[in-house]
Amino acid sequence: MYTIGQVAKQVNMPVSTLRYYDNEGLFPHLVRCSGIRKFSDNEIEALHIIECLKKSGLEIREIKKFMELCAQGSSTYPQRHALFLRQKAAVEEEMRQLEKTLDMLRFKCWYYEQAMQDGSEERIQKMLPDHLPKDIQQLYDHAHEK
């Protein structure tokens, strides 16, 4: 069993966040001894899942619903599985969008390196949109995909 302070250090999270999660009912089996929260390895694992779901775009109220499904047992496996499939798809789409963003940033880094070398953008502008060096063209094309 761990104190809230120990858990906060272990997972690099403010104590106030852990209290908030507890107040929101995200740790339904959290033990209290004389009013002091005692976290087990189960709550620490739950924290990892909570953070994963938050980073995937779920709000606390949706995470709370997930935790309630967990408490209901194996009959909710299909709903929990569906939730993770949805969030996986959402993260994969976000990653695709971030890859496009990264390619635009890479292109623009190249663009301005060339412009600084040339002292102007004139030569580069003449290459646009489809006469860029092959590797740069791929970045440009990907960044401009719809």
Beta strands, then each sheet from edge to edge (+ up, - down):
strand 1: 31-33
strand 2: 36-38
sheet 1: 1+ 2-
end
